[in-house]
Amino acid sequence: MYGWAIPPPKPPTKTPEEFLQERLQKVAELEVRGFLTSPLLKAAMEKVPREDFIPPLYRDYAYLEVPLPLPGEATISCPHSYPLFYEALGLGAGDRFLEVGAGSGYGAALAWEVVGEAGLVVTVEIDPETHAFAWDNLRALGYGRVEVVLGDGSLGYPPRAPYDRICFTAAAPEVPPPLLAQLAPGGHLIGPVGRPHYVQDLVLIIRQDTDKFQRTVVETVAYIPLRGIYGF
Ligand SMILES: C[S@@+](CC[C@H](N)C(=O)[O-])C[C@H]1O[C@@H](n2cnc3c(N)ncnc32)[C@H](O)[C@@H]1O
């Protein structure tokens, strides 16, 4: 069993200035540690207030390297996991991006900042309570053009396919076949594959052609299980 120590819930005490300071420090740290190299993603991480995507009782811990509980059966992933996924994915301006597992909406907000007006961000969440949380957060913070879908993201989201970049943010037994089918030729996909409640391989797939997929393992990670048809 692989787990994280979740800090104790407590009312928030930090000011917006303190959060901003912590955010800029975190970005600098992620650069030094080699997780963050893309200028677009760096600007996104400096801009998006991660603390506003976290329930009040955990807000003060926003920039700690721990996943934090969300409404429903969900967590917001730790800060370094976003550049870990998005840099490997090669997320860039104008991309059509699908995220499976909206959680707090933070990952979708970062992606929106990177892909920009010419791109598309669709995020699918299976848990109704978590979906409502992501929806509210994204709208409250001005990301109303992110499409927040309630449903089983292991089936992808065919109405907006194909996608240039896809990520799933919960651990799957194998890469869900519908996600491969909805990946554009030349597209990239990333997500944790392996045992639930343990560690998994962070798998990167590049669709080289219609039926040719190149697969590499980027890192070892620990994610909550994917639910749904192609989940656990
Ligand atoms: C680690 S959290 C995602 C964190 C999120 N990216 C964020 O920025 O807060 C994984 C999420 O995947 C969701 N999930 C699990 N199985 C799913 C499925 N089949 N379809 C859509 N969402 C799913 C969980 O409910 C949870 O919200």
The ligand as an SDF file (V2000), in Angstrom:
LIG
                    3D

 27 29  0  0  0  0  0  0  0  0999 V2000
   -6.2610   13.0200   -8.9520 C   0  0  0  0  0  0  0  0  0  0  0  0
   -7.8830   13.5600   -9.2830 S   0  0  0  0  0  0  0  0  0  0  0  0
   -7.6930   14.7580  -10.5710 C   0  0  0  0  0  0  0  0  0  0  0  0
   -7.1360   16.0790  -10.1650 C   0  0  0  0  0  0  0  0  0  0  0  0
   -7.4720   17.1660  -11.1470 C   0  0  0  0  0  0  0  0  0  0  0  0
   -6.8020   17.0010  -12.3850 N   0  0  0  0  0  0  0  0  0  0  0  0
   -7.2310   18.5260  -10.5420 C   0  0  0  0  0  0  0  0  0  0  0  0
   -6.5100   19.3330  -11.1400 O   0  0  0  0  0  0  0  0  0  0  0  0
   -7.7650   18.7720   -9.4440 O   0  0  0  0  0  0  0  0  0  0  0  0
   -8.6140   12.2440  -10.2620 C   0  0  0  0  0  0  0  0  0  0  0  0
  -10.0360   12.5320  -10.6340 C   0  0  0  0  0  0  0  0  0  0  0  0
  -10.4680   11.5340  -11.5620 O   0  0  0  0  0  0  0  0  0  0  0  0
  -11.8490   11.3390  -11.3390 C   0  0  0  0  0  0  0  0  0  0  0  0
  -12.2290   10.1050  -12.0360 N   0  0  0  0  0  0  0  0  0  0  0  0
  -12.0100    8.8190  -11.6680 C   0  0  0  0  0  0  0  0  0  0  0  0
  -12.4780    7.9910  -12.6090 N   0  0  0  0  0  0  0  0  0  0  0  0
  -13.0130    8.7560  -13.6010 C   0  0  0  0  0  0  0  0  0  0  0  0
  -13.6380    8.4710  -14.8400 C   0  0  0  0  0  0  0  0  0  0  0  0
  -13.8350    7.2350  -15.2910 N   0  0  0  0  0  0  0  0  0  0  0  0
  -14.0630    9.5250  -15.5850 N   0  0  0  0  0  0  0  0  0  0  0  0
  -13.8830   10.7920  -15.1640 C   0  0  0  0  0  0  0  0  0  0  0  0
  -13.2970   11.1150  -13.9980 N   0  0  0  0  0  0  0  0  0  0  0  0
  -12.8540   10.1090  -13.2330 C   0  0  0  0  0  0  0  0  0  0  0  0
  -11.9500   11.3260   -9.8250 C   0  0  0  0  0  0  0  0  0  0  0  0
  -13.2690   11.4960   -9.3880 O   0  0  0  0  0  0  0  0  0  0  0  0
  -11.0280   12.4890   -9.4820 C   0  0  0  0  0  0  0  0  0  0  0  0
  -11.7310   13.6930   -9.4510 O   0  0  0  0  0  0  0  0  0  0  0  0
  1  2  1  0
  2  3  1  0
  2 10  1  0
  3  4  1  0
  4  5  1  0
  5  6  1  0
  5  7  1  0
  7  8  2  0
  7  9  1  0
 10 11  1  0
 11 12  1  0
 11 26  1  0
 12 13  1  0
 13 14  1  0
 13 24  1  0
 14 15  1  0
 14 23  1  0
 15 16  2  0
 16 17  1  0
 17 18  1  0
 17 23  2  0
 18 19  1  0
 18 20  2  0
 20 21  1  0
 21 22  2  0
 22 23  1  0
 24 25  1  0
 24 26  1  0
 26 27  1  0
M  CHG  2   2   1   9  -1
M  END
$$$$
